[in-house]
Amino acid sequence: MKISTFGRHIREGGRSLVRNGWMTFASISAISISLFILGVFLLLAVNVNHLSQQIENKVEIKVFLDVNISQEGIAGLRTDIEAIEGVRSVVFVSKEEGMELMRERMGETGKDYLEGMDGENNPLNDAFTVTALEPRDVERISGQISSLNDNKTPKPIVKVDYGKGTVDNLFKVTNVIRNVGLVLVACLALTAMFLISNTIKLTIMARNREIKIMKLVGATNGFIRWPFFIEGALLGLIGSAIPSGILAYGYWELVSSTRSGLDTFALELKEFDQVYLQMFAILLGIGVGIGIWGSLLSVRKYLRA
């Protein structure tokens, strides 16, 4: 195809948008609204998954040590725990540090309850805080840590705790949230594609007389098809750019306004630059792709007539 001919197709496609003002407006509105709803749920699903992952990563295993264990025993036990497959880190927390952490968590309310619990009066045990590379491995790792007591007298480990019931429920909830989010986004994507495609088809069908006239004067199918191809792409491009811009601004404001509040819980939304380009590419791909597809299907119907 000559460059001049291609330029003509682009001009005709652009002019068609202007000539068919109300149909163009209806098509762009349908595309924008459909993709805006899809974009909102896409951002919601991404952030729910991100927050779920952060919560899962906070799952820790507490390994409480016998009060009579020696420093050599602590060092040896730490080496054994670090050697377990799937362990990310092992942090030693002395009973003095444990008491300080407890005071911080209880604040002024628990100050009186913990008064005098220092030195010899400290009832806590030294402990290890163990984190896993994969949070869902905590049950297996906890079992292997407990087995380090086998054939040892006295037993160096008093208790291994990772909140079994709570953690199991947490994983079930996060699984449900992820699956529901995935299904919702998939359904909305299909709905958006259906609405956009049908709107584009209506736009082209309204101009079937124009296609028939072009055929009567001897225009080839390719010559007729290209302006509609360009028009569909432009409709998809404009229709996806509008919700993308609105969502970009809204998400930027949301991340900025919630950062301090979520920091209190050591959580954060997905950063703007980590999510927006991918979302924009998805919306743009759906908008332009369905715009072209809908145009070609509709034009083909009349070219066969």
Secondary structure, DSSP 8 states (H G I E B T S, - for coil): --HHHHHHHHHHHHHHHHHTHHHHHHHHHHHHHHHHHHHHHHHHHHHHHHHHHHHHHT--EEEEE-TT--HHHHHHHHHHHHTSTTEEEEEEE-HHHHHHHHHHHHTTTTTTTTTT--GGG-----EEEEEESSGGGHHHHHHHHHGGGTT-SS-SEEEEE--HHHHHHHHHHHHHHHHHHHHHHHHHHHHHHHHHHHHHHHHHHTTHHHHHHHHHTT--HHHHHHHHHHHHHHHHHHHHHHHHHHHHHHHHHHHHHHHHHHHTTT-----HHHHHHHHHHHHHHHHHHHHHHHHHHHHHHHHH-
